[in-house]
Amino acid sequence: MKQEFSMKPISGYFALLMAFLFLGGAIAGFAFEIIWLGVLLLLLFSFTVIGFTVVNPNGACVMVLFGAYKGSIRENGYFWVNPFYTKRKISLRARNFNSEPIKVNDKIGNPIKIGFVLVWRVLDTYKAVFDVDDYQHFVLVQSDAALRKLAGLYPYDNLEDHEAVIALRGGGEEVNMELEKEIRERLTIAGIEVIEARINYIAYAEEIANAMLRRQQASAVVSARFKIVEGAVSMVQMALEQLSDKKIVDLDEERKAAMVSNLMVVLCADKDVTPVVNAGTLHS
C-alpha cells in the first residue's frame, strides 16, 4: 500500500520573476514586430502562471500527474510546480465533530440516546485522498458506526445487569478509551489521526425515560433503606453491648427483644417517632 511522501517544489518567487521576464519579453517581441517570439514568450508566461500554488500553515497540497501520485507539499509558503499537476489542497488542522444524539439499544436492549464529540485531523494525505472517496464523510459515517457498536457492548447502568463491571453511564474513562480505540481502528484506512473521542450525552430514550427514572428512584430508596437498616443494627448491637459491659441494667431476653424492637422503630422510621414516658416501674 502506498503512503504519503514529500516533494520539494520550486520557490514561487523565483518563478514569479521568470513570469515577469517572459511577459516583458512578449511585450517587447510584439512591439518590435517579432510575432513568433512574442507568442512563444506569452505561452511561457501562461505556462508559468498556472503552476503557482500557495500552501497555508497546517495545510498540505497533494500533487497528481495524469493519475500518478507525485508527492505532497507540507511546507507552508509560495511555490511553483509543474502546471500539469492536479493540485488537491487538504487542511491538517485539528477539527471537532459534535454529533447529534442518536437512538440505539444498549447491551440489554434498552433504547437510549447517546452522543459524542470527536477531535481529529488528517495524518496521511495520500490515504485521505486516494484510499477513500470523501474522507470527511468517511469520518462521520465510521464514527457513528463505532458509537453504535460501543452502545451495544455495555448496559446503560448496572441496575439490571448486576454482573456488568462497566456501564455506559458510569464507565467514565474506560468507555471513552474504548470508543476512541474503536474509532481509531476504523479511520486508520483513511489516514486520520484520532486525538480524542468522548461521550458527551447519554440518556434513556423518551418512551422509557419516565419508567426508568422511577426505577432508579426505587433502587435508590432500596439502597438507602439497606444502609439505614445496616446502621441501625450496628447501633442496637453496640447499645446492648454497652449496657451489658457497664452493668447499667440487667435485661432478660424478652426485655432485650422489646428494646431492640423499639430502637429499630426509632432508627428506621420515615418520620420522627413520638416518645412515650413510662412513669411506673421497669416491669409495669
HELIX and SHEET records of a PDB file:
HELIX    1   1 GLY A   12  ALA A   31  1                                  20    
HELIX    2   2 ILE A   35  ILE A   50  1                                  16    
HELIX    3   3 THR A  125  TYR A  126  1                                   2    
HELIX    4   4 LYS A  127  ASP A  131  3                                   5    
HELIX    5   5 TYR A  135  LEU A  153  1                                  19    
HELIX    6   6 GLU A  173  LEU A  187  1                                  15    
HELIX    7   7 THR A  188  ALA A  190  5                                   3    
HELIX    8   8 GLU A  206  ASP A  245  1                                  40    
HELIX    9   9 GLU A  253  CYS A  268  1                                  16    
SHEET    1   A 3 ILE A  10  SER A  11  0                                        
SHEET    2   A 3 GLY A  77  TRP A  80 -1                                        
SHEET    3   A 3 PHE A  52  VAL A  55 -1                                        
SHEET    1   B 3 ALA A  68  ILE A  73  0                                        
SHEET    2   B 3 GLY A  59  LEU A  65 -1                                        
SHEET    3   B 3 THR A  86  SER A  91 -1                                        
SHEET    1   C 3 ARG A  95  ASN A  98  0                                        
SHEET    2   C 3 PRO A 111  VAL A 122 -1                                        
SHEET    3   C 3 ILE A 102  ASN A 105 -1                                        
SHEET    1   D 3 ARG A  95  ASN A  98  0                                        
SHEET    2   D 3 PRO A 111  VAL A 122 -1                                        
SHEET    3   D 3 ILE A 192  TYR A 204 -1                                        
END                                                                             
